[in-house]
Amino acid sequence: MKVRIVMGSKSDERIAEKAEEILKKLGIEYEVHVASAHRTPEKVEEIANSDADVFIAIAGLAAALPGSIAAHTTKPVIGVPVSGKVNMDAILSIVQMPPGIPVAAVGLDRGDNAALLAAEILAVGNDELKKKLEEYRKEMREKYV
């Protein structure tokens, strides 16, 4: 099981760290990359064609990165819109994908939720990971309720 976290720029690192924390806690292998849909499209294509099982794509402004990755793979892509001056642009760029090229979306800056969604996808047919997710949810209930 491998997750690729792809940031549109180094400035998205604080959001990627949220995802990394969750993936580490759950024992899921991951790699982090910086690749821009507009400035380094060849690198995006190379990452999309890697041996990852799920992608987390973090992007702000026009937020084309998740869709660019999805255009090159049939594996799940989870988009994380980055908050900024034009939040709606990032959100809509991720959720308003054309037919046939789906991208899942989580809330603004929610790298943690993207990692949890990636884990849930990977847990289909993996009882060990499913149990870890159930334990995580129990911890969350005890912490916040």
C-alpha positions, 0 to 999 in steps of 0.5 A: 500500500502506497500513498503519494502526497503531491504538493503544487508548491513547497508552500503547501508543506504545512498541509502535507504534514497533516497527511503525513502524521495520519499515514505514519500513525496508521503505518501506511507507506507514503512519499511526498513530492512537489510538482506543478500541473502548470510548471512541471506537467511531465513530472506530474505525469511521471508521478501519476504513473508510479506504483502508488495506490492512492494519490493525495494532491494538494493545490491552491489557486486554480488547483489543477493538480488533482485533475492533472493527476487524475487525467493520467491514472485510474487510481483514486485521487483525493484533492485538498484545496489550499485556503488563500485569497480565492478559496472558491477557485481552489474548491471548485477546481477540484470538485467540478471535474468533467465526466469520466475523470473523478477527483475526491475532495476534502475541505480546505487545508484538510490534509488529515482528512485526505489521509484518512480517506486514503486509508479508508480506500486502502482498508477495503479488503484489508482487515488490519488497516480497517482495525487501525482506522476503527481504533483511530475513530475510538481515540477521536471520540474519546478526545473530542466527545 
